[in-house]
């Protein structure tokens, strides 16, 4: 039985482990221009350090979910943390951009473990509404690490070079492994031992045939696409277009993370009274409104960090209202295969995030316009997903 005290401790531990993935994705963002210069590559190729890792997380998520359903949450998570540590070492010593991309892929594969399994562990322990509340608390806690990560990365890049960033992630990964090994329990009471590869695929197919799951996962996917397009384009816009230092970029990204954290904190306080689906809809509408404000300001010639980052913080706040509720709803579609649902959901999120992040790098034209348009397009698609897909299911 999970007591309130033990559940709080577990949520804190899971938040720390889950934060490895987002932290490792954001901490090197201020160093992207420096990495581009160090290896003399184009912005699009430098962007592969980010987008390729998102694809790696997406593919790994497909494996982690069903594997945890079959073998248990704990051993799969420990293996993932060890892989993260290996990837950090490869990144720190990478002699070329392609080895660095390989290291980021390995690091991302390991970081995906916590991102997938924490949701499944929470769903093992709590019902749908309580899981939404627990996920909101967890996301509020884990966002603290990604919130300060760009600032840490900017400082490390400015004073000791970009390689020290990956030394830092390796140290954090080692600490997470030491924390998880003795303290994360096994929560899957009846592992699906007889689940074959075909059975895993059937689990994915059964989920994809449910419009409600597609609606929740679609909103989560485009929400992450919006976020990755923003943080993927921001380094080049801030450093190259607006001529601001990488350390300042780290401070500006704090505003984005603070907006997201405020949204998740409010979700934790009122989601039980307002309802999961209503919170998702409100957040989706707000995200589009803030995105349109940002587009109008930039098209009007307001090329300032505040014209971009204040509406961006509003979009992050809206995403904080959406994410915990949509996650809890998606993994509650079929609790018996919550791990598979979490894995498939992560695959869809990271694939979409990679597409939007790489798109920003490809269409970069020396202005903020492509970034803000791509970000707002993702917000609109998220609203469309959550409004129309569940309605199609009800009509069917």
C-alpha positions as CSV (number, residue, x, y, z in Angstrom):
1,X,0.0,0.0,0.0
2,X,1.3,3.5,-0.9
3,X,1.1,5.9,2.0
4,X,1.1,9.7,1.4
5,X,4.6,10.0,2.7
6,X,6.0,7.2,0.6
7,X,4.2,8.4,-2.5
8,X,5.7,11.9,-2.1
9,X,9.2,10.5,-1.8
10,X,8.6,8.3,-4.9
11,X,7.3,11.2,-6.9
12,X,10.4,13.2,-6.0
13,X,12.7,10.4,-7.1
14,X,10.8,9.8,-10.3
15,X,10.9,13.5,-11.1
16,X,14.6,13.5,-10.7
17,X,15.0,10.5,-13.0
18,X,12.5,11.8,-15.5
19,X,14.3,15.2,-15.6
20,X,17.4,13.6,-17.1
21,X,15.8,13.4,-20.6
22,X,14.5,17.1,-20.7
23,X,17.6,18.3,-18.9
24,X,20.0,16.7,-21.4
25,X,18.0,18.1,-24.3
26,X,18.0,21.7,-23.0
27,X,21.3,22.1,-21.3
28,X,23.3,22.2,-24.6
29,X,21.0,24.5,-26.4
30,X,23.0,27.7,-25.6
31,X,26.0,25.9,-27.0
32,X,24.5,25.0,-30.4
33,X,26.1,28.0,-32.2
34,X,29.5,27.1,-30.5
35,X,29.1,23.5,-31.6
36,X,28.3,24.7,-35.1
37,X,31.5,26.8,-35.2
38,X,33.7,24.1,-33.6
39,X,32.9,21.6,-36.3
40,X,32.4,24.2,-39.1
41,X,28.9,22.9,-40.1
42,X,25.6,24.4,-41.2
43,X,22.8,25.3,-38.8
44,X,20.7,22.4,-40.2
45,X,23.5,19.9,-39.5
46,X,24.1,21.3,-36.0
47,X,20.3,21.0,-35.4
48,X,20.7,17.3,-35.9
49,X,22.3,17.1,-32.4
50,X,18.8,18.0,-31.1
51,X,16.4,16.4,-33.6
52,X,18.3,13.1,-34.0
53,X,18.1,12.6,-30.2
54,X,14.3,13.2,-30.3
55,X,14.0,10.4,-32.9
56,X,16.1,8.2,-30.7
57,X,13.8,8.9,-27.7
58,X,10.8,8.1,-29.9
59,X,12.1,4.7,-31.0
60,X,13.4,3.8,-27.6
61,X,10.0,4.7,-26.1
62,X,8.4,2.0,-28.2
63,X,10.6,-0.6,-26.6
64,X,10.6,0.7,-23.0
65,X,6.8,0.6,-22.6
66,X,6.2,-3.0,-23.6
67,X,9.5,-4.2,-22.1
68,X,8.4,-2.8,-18.7
69,X,4.9,-4.4,-19.1
70,X,6.7,-7.8,-19.6
71,X,9.9,-7.6,-17.4
72,X,8.9,-5.0,-14.8
73,X,9.4,-1.3,-14.4
74,X,12.5,-1.3,-12.2
75,X,15.0,-3.4,-14.1
76,X,14.2,-1.6,-17.4
77,X,14.7,1.8,-15.8
78,X,18.1,0.9,-14.3
79,X,19.3,-0.3,-17.7
80,X,18.2,2.9,-19.3
81,X,20.0,5.0,-16.7
82,X,23.2,3.1,-17.4
83,X,22.8,3.7,-21.2
84,X,22.4,7.5,-20.5
85,X,25.7,7.5,-18.6
86,X,27.5,5.9,-21.6
87,X,26.0,8.4,-24.0
88,X,27.3,11.3,-21.9
89,X,30.8,10.0,-22.0
90,X,30.7,9.6,-25.9
91,X,29.4,13.2,-26.2
92,X,32.1,14.6,-23.9
93,X,35.0,13.1,-26.1
94,X,33.4,13.4,-29.5
95,X,36.0,14.3,-32.2
96,X,33.4,15.1,-34.9
97,X,29.9,16.3,-35.3
98,X,28.8,12.8,-36.3
99,X,30.3,11.2,-33.2
100,X,28.6,13.9,-31.1
101,X,25.3,13.1,-32.8
102,X,25.9,9.4,-32.1
103,X,26.6,10.2,-28.4
104,X,23.4,12.3,-28.2
105,X,21.4,9.4,-29.7
106,X,22.8,7.0,-27.1
107,X,22.2,9.5,-24.3
108,X,18.7,10.1,-25.5
109,X,17.9,6.3,-25.6
110,X,18.9,6.1,-22.0
111,X,17.1,9.3,-21.0
112,X,13.8,7.9,-22.5
113,X,13.6,5.3,-19.7
114,X,12.6,7.7,-17.0
115,X,10.3,9.7,-19.3
116,X,8.3,6.6,-20.2
117,X,8.4,4.5,-17.1
118,X,7.6,7.2,-14.5
119,X,4.1,7.6,-16.1
120,X,3.5,3.9,-16.1
121,X,4.6,3.6,-12.5
122,X,2.2,6.3,-11.4
123,X,-0.6,4.7,-13.3
124,X,0.2,1.4,-11.6
125,X,-0.3,3.1,-8.2
126,X,-3.2,5.6,-8.7
127,X,-6.5,5.9,-10.5
128,X,-7.1,8.3,-13.5
129,X,-7.9,11.5,-11.6
130,X,-5.4,10.9,-8.9
131,X,-2.7,10.0,-11.5
132,X,-3.4,13.4,-13.2
133,X,-2.7,15.1,-9.9
134,X,0.4,13.1,-9.1
135,X,1.7,13.7,-12.6
136,X,1.2,17.4,-12.2
137,X,3.1,17.5,-9.0
138,X,5.9,15.4,-10.6
139,X,6.0,17.6,-13.7
140,X,6.2,20.7,-11.5
141,X,9.1,19.2,-9.6
142,X,11.0,17.8,-12.6
143,X,10.7,21.0,-14.6
144,X,13.0,22.7,-12.2
145,X,16.0,20.9,-13.6
146,X,15.2,21.7,-17.3
147,X,14.4,25.2,-16.2
148,X,17.9,25.9,-14.9
149,X,19.6,23.6,-17.5
150,X,20.0,26.2,-20.3
151,X,21.5,28.7,-17.8
152,X,23.9,26.1,-16.5
153,X,24.7,25.2,-20.1
154,X,25.3,28.8,-21.1
155,X,27.6,29.4,-18.1
156,X,29.6,26.2,-18.8
157,X,29.9,27.0,-22.5
158,X,31.1,30.6,-21.8
159,X,33.7,29.7,-19.2
160,X,34.8,26.1,-19.9
161,X,33.6,25.2,-23.4
162,X,30.8,23.1,-24.7
163,X,32.3,19.7,-23.8
164,X,32.1,20.4,-20.1
165,X,28.3,20.4,-20.5
166,X,28.4,16.7,-21.3
167,X,30.8,16.0,-18.4
168,X,28.1,17.6,-16.2
169,X,25.3,15.5,-17.6
170,X,27.4,12.4,-17.0
171,X,27.9,13.3,-13.4
172,X,24.1,13.9,-13.0
173,X,23.4,10.6,-14.7
174,X,25.6,8.7,-12.3
175,X,23.9,10.3,-9.4
176,X,20.5,9.4,-10.8
177,X,21.6,5.7,-11.2
178,X,22.8,5.6,-7.6
179,X,19.5,7.1,-6.4
180,X,17.2,4.8,-8.5
181,X,18.9,1.5,-7.9
182,X,18.0,1.1,-4.2
183,X,14.9,3.2,-4.0
184,X,12.6,2.7,-7.1
185,X,10.3,-0.3,-6.3
186,X,8.7,-2.7,-8.7
187,X,5.1,-1.6,-9.2
188,X,3.9,-3.9,-12.0
189,X,2.2,-6.6,-9.9
190,X,1.5,-9.0,-12.8
191,X,4.0,-8.6,-15.7
192,X,2.7,-9.7,-19.1
193,X,5.1,-12.5,-19.3
194,X,3.5,-14.1,-22.3
195,X,3.5,-11.0,-24.4
196,X,5.3,-11.7,-27.7
197,X,6.6,-9.1,-30.2
198,X,3.3,-9.6,-32.1
199,X,1.4,-9.0,-28.9
200,X,3.3,-5.8,-28.4
201,X,2.4,-4.6,-31.9
202,X,-1.2,-5.6,-31.3
203,X,-1.2,-3.4,-28.2
204,X,0.0,-0.5,-30.2
205,X,-2.6,-1.1,-33.0
206,X,-5.4,-1.4,-30.5
207,X,-4.5,1.9,-29.0
208,X,-4.2,3.6,-32.4
209,X,-7.7,2.5,-33.2
210,X,-9.1,4.5,-30.3
211,X,-9.9,8.1,-31.3
212,X,-9.8,9.3,-27.7
213,X,-6.2,8.0,-27.4
214,X,-5.2,9.7,-30.7
215,X,-6.8,12.9,-29.5
216,X,-4.8,13.0,-26.2
217,X,-1.6,11.7,-27.8
218,X,-2.0,14.1,-30.7
219,X,-2.3,17.1,-28.4
220,X,0.7,15.9,-26.4
221,X,2.7,15.4,-29.6
222,X,1.9,18.8,-31.2
223,X,2.5,20.4,-27.8
224,X,6.0,19.0,-27.7
225,X,6.4,19.9,-31.3
226,X,5.6,23.5,-30.4
227,X,8.0,23.4,-27.5
228,X,10.9,21.8,-29.5
229,X,10.4,24.2,-32.4
230,X,10.7,27.1,-29.9
231,X,13.8,25.9,-28.0
232,X,15.3,24.6,-31.3
233,X,15.0,27.9,-33.0
234,X,15.6,30.2,-30.1
235,X,19.4,29.7,-29.9
236,X,19.9,30.9,-33.5
237,X,17.3,33.7,-33.2
238,X,18.7,35.1,-29.9
239,X,22.4,34.6,-30.6
240,X,22.6,35.1,-34.3
241,X,19.7,37.4,-35.2
242,X,19.3,39.5,-32.0
243,X,23.1,39.3,-31.1
244,X,22.6,38.3,-27.5
245,X,25.1,36.1,-25.5
246,X,24.4,32.4,-24.8
247,X,24.1,33.1,-21.1
248,X,21.3,35.5,-21.7
249,X,19.5,32.9,-23.8
250,X,19.7,30.6,-20.7
251,X,18.1,33.2,-18.6
252,X,15.3,33.8,-21.2
253,X,14.6,30.1,-21.4
254,X,14.0,30.2,-17.6
255,X,10.9,32.3,-18.4
256,X,9.6,29.6,-20.7
257,X,10.1,26.9,-18.0
258,X,8.6,29.1,-15.3
259,X,5.5,29.5,-17.4
260,X,5.2,25.7,-17.9
261,X,5.8,25.1,-14.2
262,X,3.1,27.6,-13.2
263,X,0.7,25.7,-15.4
264,X,1.5,22.3,-14.0
265,X,1.2,23.7,-10.4
266,X,-2.2,25.1,-11.1
267,X,-3.2,21.7,-12.7
268,X,-2.2,20.0,-9.5
269,X,-4.3,22.3,-7.4
270,X,-7.6,22.4,-9.5
271,X,-7.6,19.4,-11.9
272,X,-9.7,17.3,-9.6
273,X,-12.4,19.9,-9.4
274,X,-12.3,21.2,-13.0
275,X,-11.9,17.9,-14.7
276,X,-9.2,16.5,-17.0
277,X,-10.8,17.1,-20.3
278,X,-11.9,20.7,-19.5
279,X,-8.3,21.5,-18.4
280,X,-7.0,20.2,-21.7
281,X,-9.4,22.2,-23.8
282,X,-8.7,25.5,-21.9
283,X,-5.0,25.0,-22.3
284,X,-5.3,24.2,-26.0
285,X,-7.3,27.4,-26.7
286,X,-4.9,29.6,-24.6
287,X,-1.9,28.1,-26.5
288,X,-3.3,29.2,-29.8
289,X,-4.1,32.7,-28.6
290,X,-0.6,33.3,-27.2
291,X,0.9,31.9,-30.4
292,X,-1.1,34.3,-32.6
293,X,-0.1,37.2,-30.4
294,X,3.6,36.3,-30.9
295,X,3.1,36.0,-34.7
296,X,1.4,39.4,-34.9
297,X,4.1,41.1,-32.9
298,X,7.0,39.6,-35.0
299,X,5.2,40.4,-38.3
300,X,4.7,43.9,-37.1
301,X,8.5,44.3,-36.8
302,X,8.9,43.8,-33.0
303,X,12.1,41.8,-33.2
304,X,12.8,41.8,-29.5
305,X,13.3,39.1,-26.9
306,X,10.2,40.2,-25.0
307,X,7.9,40.0,-28.1
308,X,9.0,36.4,-28.5
309,X,9.6,35.1,-25.0
310,X,6.6,36.6,-23.1
311,X,4.0,35.0,-25.5
312,X,6.2,31.9,-25.5
313,X,5.9,31.8,-21.7
314,X,2.1,32.0,-22.1
315,X,2.2,29.1,-24.5
316,X,4.3,27.2,-22.0
317,X,1.8,28.0,-19.3
318,X,-1.0,26.6,-21.4
319,X,1.0,23.5,-22.1
320,X,1.4,23.0,-18.4
321,X,-2.4,22.9,-18.1
322,X,-2.5,20.3,-20.9
323,X,0.3,17.9,-20.4
324,X,-0.3,16.2,-17.0
325,X,-4.0,15.8,-17.8
326,X,-3.5,14.5,-21.3
327,X,-0.8,12.1,-20.0
328,X,-3.1,10.7,-17.3
329,X,-6.0,10.3,-19.7
330,X,-3.9,8.6,-22.4
331,X,-2.4,6.0,-20.1
332,X,-5.8,5.3,-18.5
333,X,-7.4,4.2,-21.8
334,X,-6.4,0.6,-21.0
335,X,-4.6,0.4,-17.6
336,X,-3.4,-3.2,-18.3
337,X,-1.1,-2.0,-21.0
338,X,-0.3,1.4,-19.4
339,X,3.4,0.9,-20.2
340,X,2.7,0.3,-23.9
341,X,0.4,3.4,-24.0
342,X,3.1,5.5,-22.3
343,X,5.7,4.2,-24.8
344,X,3.5,4.8,-27.9
345,X,2.6,8.2,-26.6
346,X,6.3,9.1,-26.1
347,X,7.1,7.8,-29.6
348,X,4.4,10.1,-31.1
349,X,5.6,13.0,-29.0
350,X,9.3,12.7,-29.8
351,X,8.7,12.0,-33.5
352,X,6.6,15.1,-33.8
353,X,9.0,17.1,-31.8
354,X,11.9,16.0,-34.0
355,X,10.0,17.0,-37.1
356,X,9.2,20.5,-35.8
357,X,12.7,21.0,-34.4
358,X,14.4,20.1,-37.6
359,X,11.9,22.1,-39.6
360,X,12.9,25.3,-37.8
361,X,16.6,24.6,-38.6
362,X,15.8,24.0,-42.3
363,X,13.6,27.1,-42.9
364,X,15.8,29.4,-40.9
365,X,16.2,32.6,-42.9
366,X,17.9,35.0,-40.6
367,X,14.7,36.3,-39.1
368,X,12.4,35.2,-36.2
369,X,9.5,34.8,-38.6
370,X,9.9,31.0,-39.5
371,X,10.2,30.0,-35.8
372,X,7.1,31.8,-34.6
373,X,5.0,30.5,-37.5
374,X,6.1,26.9,-36.9
375,X,5.5,27.2,-33.2
376,X,2.0,28.6,-33.7
377,X,1.2,26.0,-36.3
378,X,1.9,23.3,-33.8
379,X,-0.4,24.9,-31.3
380,X,-3.2,25.0,-33.8
381,X,-2.8,21.4,-34.7
382,X,-2.9,20.4,-31.0
383,X,-6.2,22.2,-30.6
384,X,-7.6,20.4,-33.7
385,X,-6.5,17.1,-32.3
386,X,-8.2,17.4,-29.0
387,X,-11.4,18.9,-30.4
388,X,-12.1,16.7,-33.4
389,X,-10.6,13.3,-32.9
390,X,-12.5,12.4,-29.7
391,X,-15.7,13.6,-31.4
392,X,-15.1,11.3,-34.3
393,X,-14.9,8.4,-31.8
394,X,-18.1,9.3,-30.1
395,X,-19.9,9.5,-33.5
396,X,-18.6,6.1,-34.4
